Amino acid sequence: MSEETTHGPVMAGVVTALVGFSSSFVVVLAGLVAVGATPAQAASGLATLLVTQSLGMLWLSLRHRIPVTLAWSTPGAALLATSTGVTGGWSAAVGAFVATGVLIVLTALVPKVGDLVAAIPHSLARAMLAGVLLPLCIAPVTALVDSPAAVAPLVMTWLVLLRLAPRWAVPGALLVALGTVLATARIDAADLAPHLAWTTPTWSLSALVGIALPLYVVTMASQNVPGVAVMSGFGYRVPWRESLAVTGIGTVAGAPTGGHAINLAAISAALSAGPTAGPDPRRRWIAAVSASVAYLVLAVASTALATLVAAAADGVMQAAAGLALLGTLGAALAEGLADPAEREPAAATLVVAASGVTVLGIGAAFWALVAGLLLRGFLRAGRAPVVRPSERTSST
């Protein structure tokens, strides 16, 4: 195999890993800490996610010779980041991660489980995600007001790169933030060595209902389903059930060391499956292999990066996470509120999710779906089904 043949997909895979990692790793750390992880346990979770998604990518891409790209659940991490605590603490959160993986495996084995997720209106699922993301995306505004000297450089970097090189806007802002930490914080070298921290899972009903179910729903609706669509757009047929089995097993295996969920990549999948990975679609699987190797390298450095994030001044990394999620928020709002017939239930779902309320120990994401479904059912009760023009058949 010539260097000219492999250079394109290899470099595309490296870029896929760098963009996928840098655009949201601060969200992952924030989410794990929010549900009770110590900084060391959060760093372990980040490393675990990188390893499990890398191994899953290697299996799927080498077995099927297509550029199947995996990622951690960024919407799921954002969901965790809005949590106000978990009954049972970190070990119960780990138990919820295990349950999420089991649900994903069941979706692969029992298609009717997937049908239950598909039955949730897309508008409500996207509105729930938007409501979860909204408080996080407000963070750059409040941080800029509270700490302008610390936050302004990364916001300005993001703005400039968003205009000149959008793909690198978030990574560039993160580099500025990490550079500021390196210049101002005192870091113990012993804290930079990679490690994994084991936590024996425990289970509580509130964690299963308030974390596992919403995490499963957003992972399926906002990552796995769009991931298949992206790959299909480039002419690839994803091995759906096997991919769910691989990511579900990977989630279960990674949960005790802190990984919350892995899934099919959506946005970053286009980097390894599209023309940037080479002119020959039959050889783009090399990009997925290259990305998986790059993720393993990043896993070695993940503890050091997590230590830098923990040492950052208040507001800096929260602002970086908010900027990273701004595009996802925009897409979720556009899709959730697009259909006028679904707008009120979607808006109610969004508002409840954004409220951050906890009822009976169960977080706002679950109650947001309940509120949206109830309002949708109430508004539709007794109405004749709407027949769209495209669905009408003419009689002769």
BALOBA-1460 file (C-alpha; in Angstrom, 3 decimals):
// residues 396
<rec num="1" residu="m" x="0.000" y="0.000" z="0.000"/>
<rec num="2" residu="s" x="1.611" y="3.257" z="-1.099"/>
<rec num="3" residu="e" x="2.049" y="6.308" z="1.132"/>
<rec num="4" residu="e" x="0.018" y="8.369" z="-1.340"/>
<rec num="5" residu="t" x="-2.906" y="5.957" z="-1.027"/>
<rec num="6" residu="t" x="-3.016" y="5.977" z="2.783"/>
<rec num="7" residu="h" x="-2.042" y="9.573" z="3.617"/>
<rec num="8" residu="g" x="-5.540" y="11.022" z="3.063"/>
<rec num="9" residu="p" x="-7.539" y="8.598" z="5.230"/>
<rec num="10" residu="v" x="-4.833" y="8.409" z="7.896"/>
<rec num="11" residu="m" x="-4.749" y="12.172" z="8.347"/>
<rec num="12" residu="a" x="-8.549" y="12.357" z="8.193"/>
<rec num="13" residu="g" x="-8.707" y="9.847" z="11.039"/>
<rec num="14" residu="v" x="-6.285" y="11.864" z="13.166"/>
<rec num="15" residu="v" x="-8.325" y="15.023" z="12.539"/>
<rec num="16" residu="t" x="-11.523" y="13.121" z="13.420"/>
<rec num="17" residu="a" x="-10.067" y="12.098" z="16.777"/>
<rec num="18" residu="l" x="-8.640" y="15.544" z="17.573"/>
<rec num="19" residu="v" x="-11.853" y="17.372" z="16.712"/>
<rec num="20" residu="g" x="-14.091" y="14.801" z="18.403"/>
<rec num="21" residu="f" x="-11.999" y="14.855" z="21.581"/>
<rec num="22" residu="s" x="-11.256" y="18.546" z="21.924"/>
<rec num="23" residu="s" x="-14.749" y="19.733" z="21.068"/>
<rec num="24" residu="s" x="-16.416" y="18.116" z="24.069"/>
<rec num="25" residu="f" x="-14.068" y="16.501" z="26.591"/>
<rec num="26" residu="v" x="-14.693" y="19.344" z="29.044"/>
<rec num="27" residu="v" x="-18.417" y="18.538" z="28.835"/>
<rec num="28" residu="v" x="-17.691" y="14.919" z="29.755"/>
<rec num="29" residu="l" x="-15.611" y="15.944" z="32.772"/>
<rec num="30" residu="a" x="-18.256" y="18.426" z="33.916"/>
<rec num="31" residu="g" x="-20.987" y="15.805" z="33.585"/>
<rec num="32" residu="l" x="-19.141" y="13.152" z="35.577"/>
<rec num="33" residu="v" x="-18.261" y="15.583" z="38.367"/>
<rec num="34" residu="a" x="-21.891" y="16.771" z="38.525"/>
<rec num="35" residu="v" x="-23.121" y="13.243" z="39.344"/>
<rec num="36" residu="g" x="-20.592" y="12.753" z="42.122"/>
<rec num="37" residu="a" x="-17.241" y="11.800" z="40.589"/>
<rec num="38" residu="t" x="-14.050" y="13.132" z="42.138"/>
<rec num="39" residu="p" x="-11.616" y="14.756" z="39.686"/>
<rec num="40" residu="a" x="-9.615" y="11.507" z="39.666"/>
<rec num="41" residu="q" x="-12.732" y="9.423" z="38.939"/>
<rec num="42" residu="a" x="-13.772" y="11.849" z="36.182"/>
<rec num="43" residu="a" x="-10.315" y="11.572" z="34.616"/>
<rec num="44" residu="s" x="-10.656" y="7.778" z="34.789"/>
<rec num="45" residu="g" x="-14.034" y="8.007" z="33.052"/>
<rec num="46" residu="l" x="-12.599" y="10.139" z="30.255"/>
<rec num="47" residu="a" x="-9.767" y="7.671" z="29.652"/>
<rec num="48" residu="t" x="-12.204" y="4.748" z="29.762"/>
<rec num="49" residu="l" x="-14.465" y="6.306" z="27.125"/>
<rec num="50" residu="l" x="-11.500" y="6.855" z="24.822"/>
<rec num="51" residu="v" x="-10.340" y="3.257" z="25.179"/>
<rec num="52" residu="t" x="-13.765" y="1.609" z="24.799"/>
<rec num="53" residu="q" x="-14.783" y="3.667" z="21.773"/>
<rec num="54" residu="s" x="-11.377" y="3.061" z="20.196"/>
<rec num="55" residu="l" x="-11.628" y="-0.711" z="20.602"/>
<rec num="56" residu="g" x="-15.191" y="-0.696" z="19.282"/>
<rec num="57" residu="m" x="-14.133" y="1.298" z="16.222"/>
<rec num="58" residu="l" x="-11.284" y="-1.096" z="15.516"/>
<rec num="59" residu="w" x="-13.640" y="-4.085" z="15.664"/>
<rec num="60" residu="l" x="-16.353" y="-2.604" z="13.451"/>
<rec num="61" residu="s" x="-14.121" y="-0.929" z="10.871"/>
<rec num="62" residu="l" x="-11.766" y="-3.877" z="10.408"/>
<rec num="63" residu="r" x="-14.614" y="-6.403" z="10.343"/>
<rec num="64" residu="h" x="-16.807" y="-4.529" z="7.854"/>
<rec num="65" residu="r" x="-14.234" y="-2.403" z="5.996"/>
<rec num="66" residu="i" x="-16.321" y="0.746" z="6.352"/>
<rec num="67" residu="p" x="-15.432" y="3.900" z="8.342"/>
<rec num="68" residu="v" x="-17.618" y="3.270" z="11.402"/>
<rec num="69" residu="t" x="-16.734" y="5.976" z="13.921"/>
<rec num="70" residu="l" x="-17.711" y="5.832" z="17.571"/>
<rec num="71" residu="a" x="-17.795" y="8.591" z="20.165"/>
<rec num="72" residu="w" x="-18.870" y="9.255" z="23.709"/>
<rec num="73" residu="s" x="-22.393" y="10.550" z="24.227"/>
<rec num="74" residu="t" x="-21.928" y="14.316" z="24.291"/>
<rec num="75" residu="p" x="-25.668" y="14.983" z="24.788"/>
<rec num="76" residu="g" x="-25.567" y="12.413" z="27.559"/>
<rec num="77" residu="a" x="-22.648" y="14.197" z="29.220"/>
<rec num="78" residu="a" x="-24.534" y="17.482" z="28.932"/>
<rec num="79" residu="l" x="-27.523" y="15.798" z="30.579"/>
<rec num="80" residu="l" x="-25.314" y="14.699" z="33.471"/>
<rec num="81" residu="a" x="-23.794" y="18.177" z="33.762"/>
<rec num="82" residu="t" x="-27.201" y="19.644" z="34.603"/>
<rec num="83" residu="s" x="-27.739" y="17.158" z="37.436"/>
<rec num="84" residu="t" x="-28.012" y="18.481" z="40.979"/>
<rec num="85" residu="g" x="-26.871" y="15.220" z="42.512"/>
<rec num="86" residu="v" x="-27.809" y="11.556" z="42.537"/>
<rec num="87" residu="t" x="-29.434" y="9.604" z="45.350"/>
<rec num="88" residu="g" x="-26.776" y="7.056" z="46.268"/>
<rec num="89" residu="g" x="-23.892" y="9.181" z="45.026"/>
<rec num="90" residu="w" x="-21.290" y="8.309" z="42.422"/>
<rec num="91" residu="s" x="-21.711" y="4.535" z="42.756"/>
<rec num="92" residu="a" x="-25.423" y="4.889" z="41.934"/>
<rec num="93" residu="a" x="-24.522" y="7.004" z="38.901"/>
<rec num="94" residu="v" x="-22.178" y="4.204" z="37.797"/>
<rec num="95" residu="g" x="-25.041" y="1.753" z="38.233"/>
<rec num="96" residu="a" x="-27.154" y="3.975" z="35.977"/>
<rec num="97" residu="f" x="-24.385" y="3.875" z="33.351"/>
<rec num="98" residu="v" x="-24.442" y="0.073" z="33.492"/>
<rec num="99" residu="a" x="-28.216" y="0.114" z="33.061"/>
<rec num="100" residu="t" x="-27.885" y="2.431" z="30.051"/>
<rec num="101" residu="g" x="-25.495" y="-0.029" z="28.421"/>
<rec num="102" residu="v" x="-27.877" y="-2.900" z="29.133"/>
<rec num="103" residu="l" x="-30.723" y="-0.971" z="27.472"/>
<rec num="104" residu="i" x="-28.563" y="-0.387" z="24.397"/>
<rec num="105" residu="v" x="-27.726" y="-4.104" z="24.209"/>
<rec num="106" residu="l" x="-31.414" y="-4.954" z="24.586"/>
<rec num="107" residu="t" x="-32.164" y="-2.615" z="21.692"/>
<rec num="108" residu="a" x="-29.808" y="-4.682" z="19.570"/>
<rec num="109" residu="l" x="-31.282" y="-8.002" z="20.717"/>
<rec num="110" residu="v" x="-34.965" y="-7.035" z="20.959"/>
<rec num="111" residu="p" x="-36.071" y="-4.663" z="18.181"/>
<rec num="112" residu="k" x="-39.259" y="-3.770" z="20.075"/>
<rec num="113" residu="v" x="-37.142" y="-1.979" z="22.685"/>
<rec num="114" residu="g" x="-35.892" y="0.297" z="19.948"/>
<rec num="115" residu="d" x="-39.468" y="0.770" z="18.791"/>
<rec num="116" residu="l" x="-40.310" y="2.278" z="22.195"/>
<rec num="117" residu="v" x="-37.637" y="4.947" z="21.685"/>
<rec num="118" residu="a" x="-38.797" y="5.518" z="18.128"/>
<rec num="119" residu="a" x="-42.316" y="6.086" z="19.492"/>
<rec num="120" residu="i" x="-41.115" y="9.181" z="21.378"/>
<rec num="121" residu="p" x="-41.842" y="12.101" z="19.025"/>
<rec num="122" residu="h" x="-38.637" y="13.453" z="17.521"/>
<rec num="123" residu="s" x="-39.670" y="16.993" z="18.385"/>
<rec num="124" residu="l" x="-39.942" y="16.145" z="22.098"/>
<rec num="125" residu="a" x="-36.619" y="14.306" z="22.180"/>
<rec num="126" residu="r" x="-34.864" y="17.250" z="20.530"/>
<rec num="127" residu="a" x="-36.654" y="19.760" z="22.763"/>
<rec num="128" residu="m" x="-35.564" y="17.825" z="25.845"/>
<rec num="129" residu="l" x="-31.988" y="17.957" z="24.599"/>
<rec num="130" residu="a" x="-32.284" y="21.698" z="23.951"/>
<rec num="131" residu="g" x="-33.600" y="22.265" z="27.461"/>
<rec num="132" residu="v" x="-30.727" y="20.279" z="28.938"/>
<rec num="133" residu="l" x="-28.193" y="22.257" z="26.897"/>
<rec num="134" residu="l" x="-29.626" y="25.725" z="27.493"/>
<rec num="135" residu="p" x="-28.251" y="26.294" z="31.036"/>
<rec num="136" residu="l" x="-24.834" y="25.072" z="29.910"/>
<rec num="137" residu="c" x="-24.802" y="27.388" z="26.899"/>
<rec num="138" residu="i" x="-25.610" y="30.372" z="29.118"/>
<rec num="139" residu="a" x="-22.351" y="29.759" z="31.023"/>
<rec num="140" residu="p" x="-20.108" y="31.713" z="28.576"/>
<rec num="141" residu="v" x="-22.293" y="34.800" z="29.080"/>
<rec num="142" residu="t" x="-22.262" y="34.710" z="32.871"/>
<rec num="143" residu="a" x="-18.577" y="33.742" z="33.004"/>
<rec num="144" residu="l" x="-17.639" y="36.602" z="30.690"/>
<rec num="145" residu="v" x="-19.424" y="39.057" z="32.980"/>
<rec num="146" residu="d" x="-18.001" y="37.582" z="36.193"/>
<rec num="147" residu="s" x="-14.418" y="36.963" z="34.999"/>
<rec num="148" residu="p" x="-13.812" y="38.997" z="31.822"/>
<rec num="149" residu="a" x="-10.017" y="38.844" z="31.970"/>
<rec num="150" residu="a" x="-9.980" y="35.038" z="32.152"/>
<rec num="151" residu="v" x="-12.849" y="34.275" z="29.769"/>
<rec num="152" residu="a" x="-12.567" y="37.000" z="27.090"/>
<rec num="153" residu="p" x="-9.452" y="35.504" z="25.383"/>
<rec num="154" residu="l" x="-11.119" y="32.139" z="24.754"/>
<rec num="155" residu="v" x="-14.380" y="33.759" z="23.590"/>
<rec num="156" residu="m" x="-12.472" y="36.009" z="21.166"/>
<rec num="157" residu="t" x="-10.488" y="33.016" z="19.879"/>
<rec num="158" residu="w" x="-13.738" y="31.134" z="19.315"/>
<rec num="159" residu="l" x="-15.278" y="34.075" z="17.445"/>
<rec num="160" residu="v" x="-12.305" y="34.573" z="15.134"/>
<rec num="161" residu="l" x="-11.938" y="30.878" z="14.319"/>
<rec num="162" residu="l" x="-15.695" y="30.488" z="13.869"/>
<rec num="163" residu="r" x="-15.371" y="32.968" z="11.008"/>
<rec num="164" residu="l" x="-12.094" y="31.695" z="9.535"/>
<rec num="165" residu="a" x="-11.989" y="27.955" z="10.348"/>
<rec num="166" residu="p" x="-15.251" y="26.815" z="12.027"/>
<rec num="167" residu="r" x="-14.081" y="23.241" z="12.601"/>
<rec num="168" residu="w" x="-11.279" y="24.497" z="14.851"/>
<rec num="169" residu="a" x="-13.224" y="27.164" z="16.758"/>
<rec num="170" residu="v" x="-13.859" y="25.073" z="19.866"/>
<rec num="171" residu="p" x="-10.447" y="23.319" z="19.897"/>
<rec num="172" residu="g" x="-8.757" y="26.703" z="19.511"/>
<rec num="173" residu="a" x="-10.706" y="28.180" z="22.414"/>
<rec num="174" residu="l" x="-9.797" y="25.162" z="24.556"/>
<rec num="175" residu="l" x="-6.111" y="25.557" z="23.734"/>
<rec num="176" residu="v" x="-6.263" y="29.152" z="24.913"/>
<rec num="177" residu="a" x="-8.027" y="28.092" z="28.116"/>
<rec num="178" residu="l" x="-5.532" y="25.303" z="28.829"/>
<rec num="179" residu="g" x="-2.637" y="27.610" z="28.036"/>
<rec num="180" residu="t" x="-3.942" y="30.068" z="30.613"/>
<rec num="181" residu="v" x="-4.082" y="27.299" z="33.217"/>
<rec num="182" residu="l" x="-0.529" y="26.187" z="32.435"/>
<rec num="183" residu="a" x="0.705" y="29.746" z="32.833"/>
<rec num="184" residu="t" x="-1.053" y="30.455" z="36.121"/>
<rec num="185" residu="a" x="-1.715" y="27.208" z="38.033"/>
<rec num="186" residu="r" x="0.684" y="25.059" z="40.001"/>
<rec num="187" residu="i" x="0.345" y="21.434" z="38.902"/>
<rec num="188" residu="d" x="1.828" y="18.439" z="40.701"/>
<rec num="189" residu="a" x="3.509" y="16.199" z="38.125"/>
<rec num="190" residu="a" x="2.282" y="13.114" z="40.001"/>
<rec num="191" residu="d" x="-1.289" y="14.075" z="39.124"/>
<rec num="192" residu="l" x="-0.599" y="13.872" z="35.378"/>
<rec num="193" residu="a" x="0.008" y="10.104" z="35.151"/>
<rec num="194" residu="p" x="-2.848" y="8.137" z="33.517"/>
<rec num="195" residu="h" x="-4.855" y="5.844" z="35.785"/>
<rec num="196" residu="l" x="-8.203" y="4.092" z="36.097"/>
<rec num="197" residu="a" x="-10.326" y="4.246" z="39.251"/>
<rec num="198" residu="w" x="-12.726" y="1.358" z="39.917"/>
<rec num="199" residu="t" x="-16.171" y="1.977" z="41.450"/>
<rec num="200" residu="t" x="-18.469" y="-0.905" z="42.302"/>
<rec num="201" residu="p" x="-21.922" y="-0.062" z="40.904"/>
<rec num="202" residu="t" x="-24.955" y="0.316" z="43.128"/>
<rec num="203" residu="w" x="-28.524" y="0.927" z="42.051"/>
<rec num="204" residu="s" x="-31.226" y="3.323" z="43.163"/>
<rec num="205" residu="l" x="-34.628" y="3.814" z="41.554"/>
<rec num="206" residu="s" x="-34.161" y="7.568" z="41.214"/>
<rec num="207" residu="a" x="-30.806" y="7.104" z="39.445"/>
<rec num="208" residu="l" x="-32.249" y="4.500" z="37.079"/>
<rec num="209" residu="v" x="-35.253" y="6.661" z="36.204"/>
<rec num="210" residu="g" x="-33.558" y="10.048" z="36.389"/>
<rec num="211" residu="i" x="-30.241" y="9.178" z="34.730"/>
<rec num="212" residu="a" x="-30.323" y="5.829" z="32.921"/>
<rec num="213" residu="l" x="-33.573" y="6.339" z="30.983"/>
<rec num="214" residu="p" x="-32.878" y="9.940" z="29.821"/>
<rec num="215" residu="l" x="-29.256" y="9.036" z="29.049"/>
<rec num="216" residu="y" x="-30.450" y="6.113" z="26.928"/>
<rec num="217" residu="v" x="-33.025" y="8.241" z="25.111"/>
<rec num="218" residu="v" x="-30.677" y="11.116" z="24.236"/>
<rec num="219" residu="t" x="-27.916" y="8.708" z="23.233"/>
<rec num="220" residu="m" x="-30.212" y="6.832" z="20.877"/>
<rec num="221" residu="a" x="-32.105" y="9.831" z="19.501"/>
<rec num="222" residu="s" x="-29.254" y="12.343" z="19.305"/>
<rec num="223" residu="q" x="-26.283" y="10.112" z="18.488"/>
<rec num="224" residu="n" x="-27.068" y="6.627" z="17.196"/>
<rec num="225" residu="v" x="-29.920" y="7.484" z="14.826"/>
<rec num="226" residu="p" x="-28.215" y="10.595" z="13.339"/>
<rec num="227" residu="g" x="-24.974" y="8.599" z="13.105"/>
<rec num="228" residu="v" x="-26.657" y="6.060" z="10.839"/>
<rec num="229" residu="a" x="-28.109" y="8.897" z="8.742"/>
<rec num="230" residu="v" x="-24.704" y="10.559" z="8.292"/>
<rec num="231" residu="m" x="-23.117" y="7.302" z="7.176"/>
<rec num="232" residu="s" x="-26.012" y="6.600" z="4.830"/>
<rec num="233" residu="g" x="-25.497" y="10.018" z="3.247"/>
<rec num="234" residu="f" x="-22.007" y="8.929" z="2.232"/>
<rec num="235" residu="g" x="-23.230" y="5.599" z="0.866"/>
<rec num="236" residu="y" x="-22.405" y="3.332" z="3.827"/>
<rec num="237" residu="r" x="-24.802" y="0.903" z="5.478"/>
<rec num="238" residu="v" x="-24.012" y="0.713" z="9.178"/>
<rec num="239" residu="p" x="-24.338" y="-2.751" z="10.776"/>
<rec num="240" residu="w" x="-27.027" y="-1.409" z="13.107"/>
<rec num="241" residu="r" x="-27.611" y="-4.266" z="15.526"/>
<rec num="242" residu="e" x="-23.936" y="-5.167" z="15.784"/>
<rec num="243" residu="s" x="-22.994" y="-1.512" z="16.361"/>
<rec num="244" residu="l" x="-25.557" y="-1.256" z="19.164"/>
<rec num="245" residu="a" x="-24.270" y="-4.495" z="20.684"/>
<rec num="246" residu="v" x="-20.663" y="-3.282" z="20.551"/>
<rec num="247" residu="t" x="-21.437" y="0.132" z="22.040"/>
<rec num="248" residu="g" x="-23.796" y="-1.318" z="24.654"/>
<rec num="249" residu="i" x="-21.238" y="-3.888" z="25.799"/>
<rec num="250" residu="g" x="-18.551" y="-1.193" z="25.768"/>
<rec num="251" residu="t" x="-20.751" y="1.038" z="27.929"/>
<rec num="252" residu="v" x="-21.370" y="-1.750" z="30.450"/>
<rec num="253" residu="a" x="-17.674" y="-2.691" z="30.548"/>
<rec num="254" residu="g" x="-16.526" y="0.910" z="30.932"/>
<rec num="255" residu="a" x="-19.062" y="2.011" z="33.547"/>
<rec num="256" residu="p" x="-17.186" y="0.803" z="36.680"/>
<rec num="257" residu="t" x="-14.195" y="2.965" z="35.740"/>
<rec num="258" residu="g" x="-16.376" y="5.981" z="34.994"/>
<rec num="259" residu="g" x="-17.472" y="5.836" z="31.347"/>
<rec num="260" residu="h" x="-21.064" y="7.011" z="30.947"/>
<rec num="261" residu="a" x="-21.916" y="5.864" z="27.376"/>
<rec num="262" residu="i" x="-20.405" y="5.323" z="23.938"/>
<rec num="263" residu="n" x="-22.332" y="5.356" z="20.669"/>
<rec num="264" residu="l" x="-22.128" y="5.914" z="16.933"/>
<rec num="265" residu="a" x="-20.548" y="9.252" z="16.099"/>
<rec num="266" residu="a" x="-22.752" y="11.781" z="14.315"/>
<rec num="267" residu="i" x="-20.919" y="15.007" z="13.452"/>
<rec num="268" residu="s" x="-17.366" y="13.650" z="13.581"/>
<rec num="269" residu="a" x="-18.447" y="10.655" z="11.461"/>
<rec num="270" residu="a" x="-18.533" y="12.938" z="8.421"/>
<rec num="271" residu="l" x="-14.806" y="13.636" z="8.795"/>
<rec num="272" residu="s" x="-13.812" y="9.997" z="8.342"/>
<rec num="273" residu="a" x="-16.605" y="8.927" z="5.978"/>
<rec num="274" residu="g" x="-16.589" y="11.912" z="3.619"/>
<rec num="275" residu="p" x="-14.332" y="13.023" z="0.760"/>
<rec num="276" residu="t" x="-11.748" y="14.447" z="3.191"/>
<rec num="277" residu="a" x="-10.843" y="10.806" z="3.952"/>
<rec num="278" residu="g" x="-9.802" y="10.180" z="0.358"/>
<rec num="279" residu="p" x="-11.379" y="9.877" z="-3.081"/>
<rec num="280" residu="d" x="-11.963" y="6.117" z="-2.850"/>
<rec num="281" residu="p" x="-14.896" y="5.272" z="-0.513"/>
<rec num="282" residu="r" x="-13.694" y="1.672" z="-0.322"/>
<rec num="283" residu="r" x="-10.521" y="2.774" z="1.496"/>
<rec num="284" residu="r" x="-12.000" y="5.248" z="3.952"/>
<rec num="285" residu="w" x="-12.232" y="2.557" z="6.617"/>
<rec num="286" residu="i" x="-8.544" y="3.312" z="7.151"/>
<rec num="287" residu="a" x="-9.609" y="6.681" z="8.590"/>
<rec num="288" residu="a" x="-11.649" y="4.928" z="11.290"/>
<rec num="289" residu="v" x="-8.650" y="2.750" z="12.177"/>
<rec num="290" residu="s" x="-6.415" y="5.826" z="12.289"/>
<rec num="291" residu="a" x="-8.921" y="7.642" z="14.498"/>
<rec num="292" residu="s" x="-9.083" y="4.703" z="16.894"/>
<rec num="293" residu="v" x="-5.290" y="4.691" z="17.277"/>
<rec num="294" residu="a" x="-5.323" y="8.459" z="17.834"/>
<rec num="295" residu="y" x="-7.986" y="8.046" z="20.535"/>
<rec num="296" residu="l" x="-5.742" y="5.531" z="22.324"/>
<rec num="297" residu="v" x="-2.905" y="8.065" z="22.285"/>
<rec num="298" residu="l" x="-5.262" y="10.717" z="23.655"/>
<rec num="299" residu="a" x="-6.307" y="8.290" z="26.419"/>
<rec num="300" residu="v" x="-2.732" y="8.346" z="27.721"/>
<rec num="301" residu="a" x="-2.848" y="12.155" z="27.911"/>
<rec num="302" residu="s" x="-6.412" y="12.382" z="29.220"/>
<rec num="303" residu="t" x="-5.510" y="12.422" z="32.919"/>
<rec num="304" residu="a" x="-3.125" y="15.322" z="32.402"/>
<rec num="305" residu="l" x="-5.803" y="17.260" z="30.513"/>
<rec num="306" residu="a" x="-8.384" y="16.497" z="33.202"/>
<rec num="307" residu="t" x="-5.952" y="17.795" z="35.834"/>
<rec num="308" residu="l" x="-5.547" y="21.038" z="33.908"/>
<rec num="309" residu="v" x="-9.322" y="21.414" z="33.627"/>
<rec num="310" residu="a" x="-9.708" y="20.889" z="37.386"/>
<rec num="311" residu="a" x="-7.063" y="23.570" z="38.025"/>
<rec num="312" residu="a" x="-8.738" y="26.197" z="35.828"/>
<rec num="313" residu="a" x="-10.252" y="29.319" z="37.341"/>
<rec num="314" residu="d" x="-13.981" y="29.265" z="37.990"/>
<rec num="315" residu="g" x="-15.977" y="29.889" z="34.840"/>
<rec num="316" residu="v" x="-13.231" y="29.237" z="32.288"/>
<rec num="317" residu="m" x="-13.987" y="25.612" z="31.465"/>
<rec num="318" residu="q" x="-17.709" y="26.113" z="31.934"/>
<rec num="319" residu="a" x="-17.496" y="28.814" z="29.261"/>
<rec num="320" residu="a" x="-15.521" y="26.491" z="26.994"/>
<rec num="321" residu="a" x="-18.135" y="23.753" z="27.449"/>
<rec num="322" residu="g" x="-20.948" y="26.171" z="26.653"/>
<rec num="323" residu="l" x="-19.254" y="27.308" z="23.455"/>
<rec num="324" residu="a" x="-18.698" y="23.670" z="22.472"/>
<rec num="325" residu="l" x="-22.419" y="22.940" z="22.806"/>
<rec num="326" residu="l" x="-23.779" y="26.067" z="21.124"/>
<rec num="327" residu="g" x="-24.078" y="24.462" z="17.679"/>
<rec num="328" residu="t" x="-25.798" y="21.408" z="19.127"/>
<rec num="329" residu="l" x="-28.242" y="23.677" z="20.964"/>
<rec num="330" residu="g" x="-29.091" y="25.529" z="17.763"/>
<rec num="331" residu="a" x="-29.757" y="22.308" z="15.876"/>
<rec num="332" residu="a" x="-31.893" y="20.893" z="18.697"/>
<rec num="333" residu="l" x="-33.982" y="24.076" z="18.900"/>
<rec num="334" residu="a" x="-34.506" y="24.170" z="15.147"/>
<rec num="335" residu="e" x="-35.631" y="20.537" z="14.985"/>
<rec num="336" residu="g" x="-37.638" y="20.554" z="18.199"/>
<rec num="337" residu="l" x="-39.719" y="23.619" z="17.326"/>
<rec num="338" residu="a" x="-39.929" y="23.195" z="13.549"/>
<rec num="339" residu="d" x="-43.392" y="21.590" z="13.361"/>
<rec num="340" residu="p" x="-46.146" y="24.079" z="14.349"/>
<rec num="341" residu="a" x="-48.428" y="21.200" z="15.352"/>
<rec num="342" residu="e" x="-45.851" y="20.009" z="17.911"/>
<rec num="343" residu="r" x="-44.633" y="23.414" z="19.072"/>
<rec num="344" residu="e" x="-46.485" y="23.742" z="22.387"/>
<rec num="345" residu="p" x="-45.571" y="20.250" z="23.681"/>
<rec num="346" residu="a" x="-41.988" y="20.756" z="22.522"/>
<rec num="347" residu="a" x="-41.796" y="24.164" z="24.211"/>
<rec num="348" residu="a" x="-43.171" y="22.689" z="27.440"/>
<rec num="349" residu="t" x="-40.596" y="19.884" z="27.247"/>
<rec num="350" residu="l" x="-37.819" y="22.426" z="26.714"/>
<rec num="351" residu="v" x="-38.891" y="24.623" z="29.633"/>
<rec num="352" residu="v" x="-39.189" y="21.743" z="32.097"/>
<rec num="353" residu="a" x="-35.811" y="20.325" z="31.047"/>
<rec num="354" residu="a" x="-34.166" y="23.750" z="31.384"/>
<rec num="355" residu="s" x="-35.716" y="24.308" z="34.828"/>
<rec num="356" residu="g" x="-33.398" y="21.793" z="36.473"/>
<rec num="357" residu="v" x="-36.113" y="20.705" z="38.923"/>
<rec num="358" residu="t" x="-35.843" y="17.465" z="40.867"/>
<rec num="359" residu="v" x="-39.055" y="15.706" z="41.946"/>
<rec num="360" residu="l" x="-39.016" y="12.473" z="43.972"/>
<rec num="361" residu="g" x="-35.269" y="12.407" z="43.485"/>
<rec num="362" residu="i" x="-35.670" y="12.257" z="39.689"/>
<rec num="363" residu="g" x="-34.142" y="14.935" z="37.487"/>
<rec num="364" residu="a" x="-35.723" y="17.388" z="35.076"/>
<rec num="365" residu="a" x="-34.951" y="15.508" z="31.835"/>
<rec num="366" residu="f" x="-37.342" y="12.677" z="32.727"/>
<rec num="367" residu="w" x="-40.116" y="15.029" z="33.857"/>
<rec num="368" residu="a" x="-39.639" y="17.081" z="30.698"/>
<rec num="369" residu="l" x="-40.527" y="14.079" z="28.553"/>
<rec num="370" residu="v" x="-43.471" y="13.266" z="30.819"/>
<rec num="371" residu="a" x="-44.776" y="16.847" z="30.590"/>
<rec num="372" residu="g" x="-44.349" y="16.973" z="26.830"/>
<rec num="373" residu="l" x="-46.067" y="13.632" z="26.240"/>
<rec num="374" residu="l" x="-48.958" y="14.496" z="28.558"/>
<rec num="375" residu="l" x="-49.527" y="17.895" z="26.943"/>
<rec num="376" residu="r" x="-49.266" y="16.367" z="23.478"/>
<rec num="377" residu="g" x="-51.820" y="13.689" z="24.382"/>
<rec num="378" residu="f" x="-54.171" y="16.246" z="25.951"/>
<rec num="379" residu="l" x="-54.064" y="18.542" z="22.919"/>
<rec num="380" residu="r" x="-54.654" y="15.654" z="20.519"/>
<rec num="381" residu="a" x="-57.433" y="13.974" z="22.485"/>
<rec num="382" residu="g" x="-60.606" y="13.801" z="20.415"/>
<rec num="383" residu="r" x="-59.030" y="15.336" z="17.343"/>
<rec num="384" residu="a" x="-59.199" y="13.646" z="13.975"/>
<rec num="385" residu="p" x="-55.758" y="12.657" z="12.710"/>
<rec num="386" residu="v" x="-54.205" y="15.190" z="10.382"/>
<rec num="387" residu="v" x="-53.720" y="13.887" z="6.856"/>
<rec num="388" residu="r" x="-50.924" y="15.692" z="5.090"/>
<rec num="389" residu="p" x="-51.245" y="16.406" z="1.344"/>
<rec num="390" residu="s" x="-48.494" y="13.940" z="0.492"/>
<rec num="391" residu="e" x="-50.421" y="11.170" z="2.255"/>
<rec num="392" residu="r" x="-53.711" y="11.660" z="0.393"/>
<rec num="393" residu="t" x="-54.610" y="9.312" z="-2.402"/>
<rec num="394" residu="s" x="-56.745" y="10.377" z="-5.289"/>
<rec num="395" residu="s" x="-59.740" y="8.310" z="-6.339"/>
<rec num="396" residu="t" x="-60.727" y="7.767" z="-9.946"/>
